Amino acid sequence: MEENKTTLSEFVKAKRKSLKLTQKEMAKKAGVGLRFVRELEQGKPTLKMDKTNQVLDLFGYELGPQKYLRR
């Protein structure tokens, strides 16, 4: 059985679009740069956790540990 997992970049992009925000608007509301938002939504593998949490806070979320199964 395969679980349907959403990546962080997919999650943020979907949440932003559900609120009808542009990347620029979301960056301003979160207090981060537009470049950071673009990199986050493109799935850059190395991002600052504090800035990521600033964006997630707009949606009532924060980063945290998650258990996963190794393949």
Residue pairs with C-beta under 8 A, 6 or more apart in sequence:
6 14
7 43
8 40
8 43
8 52
9 40
9 41
9 42
9 43
12 40
12 41
12 55
12 56
12 59
13 41
15 58
15 59
16 23
16 26
16 41
19 26
19 58
21 29
23 34
23 37
23 38
23 41
24 34
24 37
26 37
26 55
26 58
27 33
27 34
27 36
27 37
29 58
30 37
30 54
30 55
30 57
30 58
31 54
32 51
32 54
32 55
36 47
36 48
36 51
36 55
37 55
39 47
40 47
40 52
40 55
49 63
52 63
53 62
53 63
56 62
56 63
